[in-house]
Amino acid sequence: MLLALNACLKARADEHEAAGLSALADAAIEHGRTLPGVLAEKTAILSGLARLRELTARTLNAAGPVLERCPSLAASWERDGRFFAMFGVEGEENGP
């Protein structure tokens, strides 16, 4: 779910030529791809997820200008923000 959020923000950033936001989303996506896929590596998974949440929060905090240009995405964020908050990801200004 966090990877999907970052992928969505990256696509919107690329559409709106927001290179900084695109780079932040890329960093989160690349980190997410490195996460272990087996529960036996619980410590690595937990620390990796914490880092992914941190990177995703940075991406969201930089997404304001793009969200303003994408009313449907902004509305979706307002509607689904509490869901993302369950994963420890909130926007800086007012949260989800």
Phi, psi and omega in degrees: 000317179294323177295320179296319178299313179295322179296320177297314180295324178296316179300316179293321179298317180295321178298324185257013178052046178258081187300321180297315178295319179300318180294320178296316179296319177302316181298318179294318180296314180298318178297315180301326179290343181269353183295140177297148182255009181237140183293340179297342179259047187305316181299315180294322179295313183297314180292324178294321177292323177299317178294320179296319176299317180298314180295322179293319178298319177299318180297314180297321180295334178270354188275354184312307181299324179288320178299324179296329181272354181235080184305323182291323177292319178298318179295321178296318178298316178300318183289319187260359185303323179295326178297315179295325179298332177299334180263010178078025181241116177223151173289155185290318189292298182228009180068185181282000000 
